[in-house]
Amino acid sequence: MKITALLLLALALMPKAGALAADGVGSADRAQFGGRSYVRLGNWARANEFTLRWLERDKALELDKPLARLVFSVDPRSDSRKAQINGVVVWLALPLVNHNGSAFISQTDLSTTLAPVLSPPANPPGTRIKTICLDPGHGGKDPGYQIGSHDEKKYALLLAKEVRDQLTRAGFKVCMTRSSDTFPSLEARTDLAQRRKADLFVSLHFNSAGAQHPEVKGVEVYALTPAGAFSTNAGGEGDTRPCAGNRHDERNMLLAYQMQKSITKDLPIEDRGAKRARYQVLREAGMPAILIEGGFMSNPAEGQRIFDPVYRRRMARAVVDGILDYQQMIKG
């Protein structure tokens, strides 16, 4: 590959400075921590017309303005990546840093977590979402999680078929990576979406915390981890290099947020947050992509709901509503 092409690829994968990235913040309010760029949160908030107040002194900080409310944890005893945007839990790509009494937020999160939600990227006028690729997780030789006689692969497929039917009735074209108990490779799943010219890729799964933790419950929606950051569940380790799917960082995050918001609003389910991961189907997707973990089969009450077709129909409706909300947000 020529040097020019490499440079263009690198530029395409760099986080884009959204309308709320660091406007009005001077060099004195910027710092480097762990080799990453950070911005003083309070000054960024004031520059973007937020009002600041402590919900709990030295523990939780609220930023508020019309139509936007952000809550950040600055308690050193808790995970400072966990935040809220308009009441929806969102995990930052990088932790807040408390330095000399001031909270600093990473430039990565300003660009790829906050800006996409607070100032959504718009499509060119007339552009619309036409085709959606649904990816029921696992299948065939891979049962996914198994709880008694229940296999994750079965319920992921049943949910996908319900989502497909509802999307079709809403006027979308839908392709599925599998429509029976088969196991397409991870590469084949994203290849199919590319061949069918899908505008969105939605992978459907259910979760398990094992028999040791039956109390764990709730929904999580994953978007691809930005370059230079660790995945939410990686414990500060693992690959941080850019990949093809990072071209869609802004839309990945907006889609994950709208989906998390829709599911937690429409269903009696705990909000575990919009999170980040480098799952292969997210890394290789050539379009905005998310992976939904629609609840814990290992939680007795939640598992019974997952196995219930009436509840899955409600979840499918919430998934469709999340896509419709996303479509409205990026409408040109």
C-alpha positions in Angstrom: 0.0 0.0 0.0 1.3 3.4 -0.9 2.3 5.9 1.9 -0.5 8.3 0.8 -3.1 5.5 1.1 -1.8 4.6 4.6 -2.0 8.2 5.6 -5.6 8.5 4.4 -6.6 5.3 6.2 -5.0 6.6 9.5 -6.8 9.9 9.2 -10.1 8.1 8.5 -9.7 6.1 11.7 -8.8 9.0 13.9 -11.5 10.2 16.3 -13.4 13.2 14.8 -13.8 16.3 16.8 -17.6 16.7 17.1 -19.5 19.9 17.7 -19.0 19.5 21.4 -15.4 18.1 21.4 -13.4 20.8 23.1 -14.8 24.1 21.8 -13.7 27.1 23.8 -11.2 25.2 26.0 -7.7 26.6 26.0 -4.4 24.9 26.1 -4.1 25.4 29.9 -7.1 23.1 30.3 -5.6 20.3 28.4 -3.3 17.6 29.8 -1.7 14.3 29.0 -2.3 11.2 31.2 -0.9 7.8 30.2 0.0 9.2 26.8 -3.6 10.2 26.1 -5.1 13.7 25.6 -7.5 14.9 28.3 -9.6 18.1 28.8 -10.6 19.7 32.1 -14.2 18.7 32.4 -15.5 21.8 34.3 -14.1 24.2 31.7 -15.3 22.1 28.8 -18.8 22.1 30.4 -18.9 25.9 30.8 -17.6 26.4 27.3 -20.6 24.3 26.1 -23.1 26.1 28.3 -23.6 23.4 30.9 -24.4 24.2 34.5 -22.3 22.2 37.0 -23.4 20.9 40.4 -22.3 18.2 42.7 -24.9 15.4 43.3 -22.6 14.1 46.0 -19.5 16.1 46.9 -16.4 14.5 45.4 -18.5 11.6 44.2 -20.9 12.5 41.4 -20.9 15.5 39.2 -23.9 16.7 37.1 -23.7 18.7 34.0 -27.1 20.1 32.9 -28.6 22.3 30.2 -31.8 22.2 28.2 -32.3 18.8 26.6 -29.0 17.4 28.0 -28.1 16.0 31.4 -24.8 14.3 32.0 -23.7 12.6 35.3 -20.1 11.5 35.9 -18.6 9.5 38.8 -15.5 11.0 40.3 -15.5 8.9 43.4 -12.0 7.2 43.5 -13.7 4.1 45.0 -15.9 3.5 42.0 -15.4 3.0 38.3 -15.1 6.5 36.8 -15.9 5.2 33.3 -19.6 4.8 34.3 -21.6 7.8 33.3 -25.2 8.8 32.3 -26.5 10.7 29.3 -30.1 11.8 29.8 -30.7 9.0 32.2 -29.1 6.2 30.1 -26.0 4.5 31.4 -23.0 4.9 29.1 -19.5 3.6 29.8 -16.7 6.0 28.8 -14.0 4.6 26.6 -11.4 5.9 29.1 -11.7 6.7 32.8 -12.0 10.2 34.1 -8.8 11.4 35.8 -9.0 13.4 39.0 -5.9 15.6 39.0 -5.2 18.3 41.7 -8.9 18.5 42.5 -10.1 18.8 38.9 -11.8 16.1 36.8 -10.4 15.6 33.3 -12.2 13.7 30.5 -10.4 12.2 27.5 -10.5 13.8 24.1 -11.5 10.3 22.8 -14.7 10.4 24.9 -15.5 13.9 23.9 -15.3 12.9 20.3 -16.6 9.4 20.2 -18.9 9.1 23.2 -20.5 12.5 24.0 -20.5 14.3 20.7 -22.3 11.5 18.7 -25.1 11.5 21.2 -25.4 15.2 22.0 -24.6 16.4 18.4 -25.6 13.5 16.2 -23.9 13.2 12.8 -26.4 13.8 10.0 -26.6 11.9 6.7 -26.7 13.8 3.5 -30.3 15.0 2.6 -32.4 12.3 1.2 -30.2 9.5 2.5 -32.2 6.8 4.4 -31.7 3.4 6.0 -33.0 0.8 3.7 -31.4 -2.6 4.5 -30.6 -4.0 8.0 -28.6 -7.1 8.6 -29.6 -9.1 11.6 -27.1 -11.5 13.1 -28.5 -14.2 15.5 -25.6 -15.2 17.6 -24.0 -18.6 17.7 -25.9 -21.5 15.9 -25.2 -25.0 14.8 -22.2 -26.5 16.6 -22.0 -23.4 18.9 -25.0 -23.3 21.3 -23.8 -20.2 23.1 -24.8 -20.1 26.8 -26.7 -23.1 28.0 -29.0 -22.9 31.0 -30.5 -26.3 31.7 -32.2 -27.3 28.4 -32.1 -23.8 27.0 -29.5 -22.8 24.4 -28.8 -19.2 23.7 -28.6 -19.9 20.0 -32.3 -20.9 19.9 -33.6 -17.7 21.6 -31.2 -15.4 19.6 -32.7 -16.8 16.4 -36.3 -16.6 17.7 -35.7 -12.9 18.6 -34.1 -12.2 15.3 -37.0 -13.6 13.4 -39.4 -11.5 15.4 -37.3 -8.4 14.8 -37.1 -9.2 11.1 -40.9 -9.5 10.8 -41.4 -6.2 12.6 -38.8 -4.4 10.5 -40.3 -5.7 7.3 -43.7 -4.4 8.3 -42.0 -1.0 9.0 -40.8 -0.9 5.4 -37.1 -2.1 5.8 -35.3 -4.7 3.8 -33.8 -7.3 6.1 -31.1 -9.9 5.6 -30.1 -12.5 8.3 -26.8 -14.2 8.8 -28.6 -17.3 9.6 -32.3 -18.3 9.5 -31.9 -21.8 10.9 -29.7 -23.8 13.3 -26.5 -23.3 11.3 -23.1 -21.8 12.2 -21.9 -19.2 9.7 -18.3 -18.1 10.5 -17.8 -14.7 12.0 -16.2 -13.6 8.7 -19.2 -14.9 6.8 -21.6 -12.8 8.9 -20.0 -9.4 8.1 -19.3 -10.5 4.5 -23.0 -11.2 4.0 -23.9 -7.7 5.4 -21.4 -6.2 3.0 -22.7 -8.1 -0.1 -26.3 -7.2 0.7 -25.2 -3.5 1.1 -26.7 -3.4 4.6 -26.9 0.1 6.2 -26.8 -1.3 9.7 -25.6 -4.5 11.3 -27.3 -5.7 14.5 -26.0 -8.8 16.3 -28.4 -10.4 18.8 -27.4 -12.4 21.9 -28.3 -13.2 25.4 -26.0 -13.3 28.4 -25.0 -15.4 31.4 -23.1 -14.8 34.6 -23.0 -18.5 35.4 -24.6 -20.5 38.2 -22.4 -18.7 40.8 -24.0 -15.3 40.1 -27.8 -15.7 39.5 -28.4 -12.2 40.8 -26.8 -10.5 37.8 -29.3 -9.2 35.3 -29.9 -6.5 32.7 -29.3 -5.4 29.1 -26.0 -4.3 27.5 -25.5 -2.9 24.0 -22.0 -2.9 22.6 -20.3 -0.6 20.1 -16.8 -1.0 18.8 -14.1 0.3 21.1 -12.4 3.4 19.7 -8.7 3.2 18.7 -6.4 3.8 21.7 -8.9 2.7 24.3 -9.5 -0.6 26.1 -12.8 -2.4 25.8 -15.2 -2.0 28.8 -14.8 -5.5 30.1 -11.1 -5.9 29.2 -9.7 -4.9 32.6 -7.3 -2.3 31.1 -5.6 -4.9 28.9 -5.7 -6.0 25.2 -5.5 -4.6 21.8 -6.0 -0.9 21.3 -5.1 -0.6 17.6 -7.6 0.8 15.0 -9.6 -1.5 12.8 -11.9 -1.2 9.9 -15.1 -0.7 12.0 -13.6 2.4 13.6 -14.6 4.4 10.5 -18.1 4.4 11.9 -17.2 5.3 15.5 -19.7 8.2 15.8 -22.6 6.2 14.3 -21.7 3.1 16.2 -22.0 4.9 19.5 -25.2 6.8 18.5 -26.8 3.5 17.5 -25.7 1.7 20.7 -27.0 4.6 22.8 -30.4 4.8 21.1 -30.8 1.0 21.3 -29.9 1.0 25.0 -32.3 3.8 25.6 -35.1 2.1 23.8 -34.8 -1.3 25.4 -34.5 0.1 29.0 -37.4 2.5 28.4 -39.8 -0.1 26.9 -39.0 -3.2 29.1 -38.7 -3.9 32.8 -35.0 -4.5 32.6 -31.9 -3.2 34.4 -29.8 -0.7 32.5 -26.2 -2.1 32.4 -25.2 0.5 29.9 -24.0 1.1 26.4 -20.5 -0.4 26.4 -17.4 -1.0 24.2 -16.0 -4.2 22.8 -13.8 -5.5 20.0 -15.9 -8.4 19.0 -15.0 -9.6 15.5 -18.3 -8.8 14.0 -18.0 -5.2 15.2 -14.3 -4.9 14.1 -15.0 -6.0 10.6 -18.4 -4.4 9.9 -18.4 -2.1 6.9 -21.4 -0.2 8.3 -22.6 1.1 11.7 -22.8 -2.0 13.9 -23.9 -3.0 17.5 -24.1 -6.2 19.5 -27.1 -6.5 21.9 -26.9 -8.7 25.0 -30.6 -8.8 25.7 -30.6 -10.1 29.3 -29.2 -12.8 31.5 -30.4 -16.3 30.9 -28.7 -17.2 34.2 -31.0 -14.9 36.2 -34.0 -17.0 37.1 -36.6 -14.3 36.6 -35.0 -12.7 33.5 -34.4 -16.1 32.0 -38.1 -17.0 32.2 -38.9 -13.7 30.4 -36.3 -14.5 27.7 -37.9 -17.9 27.1 -41.4 -16.3 26.8 -42.5 -15.5 23.2 -44.7 -12.6 24.4 -41.7 -10.9 26.1 -39.4 -11.5 23.1 -42.0 -9.8 21.0 -41.9 -6.8 23.2 -38.1 -6.8 23.1 -38.2 -7.0 19.3 -40.5 -4.0 19.3 -37.9 -2.1 21.4 -35.1 -3.1 19.0 -37.1 -1.8 16.1 -37.9 1.4 18.0 -34.2 1.9 18.7 -33.4 1.6 15.0 -36.2 4.1 14.1 -35.0 6.5 16.8 -31.5 6.2 15.3 -32.8 6.8 11.8 -34.6 10.0 13.0 -31.4 11.3 14.7 -29.2 11.0 11.6 -31.9 12.2 9.2 -30.4 14.7 6.7 
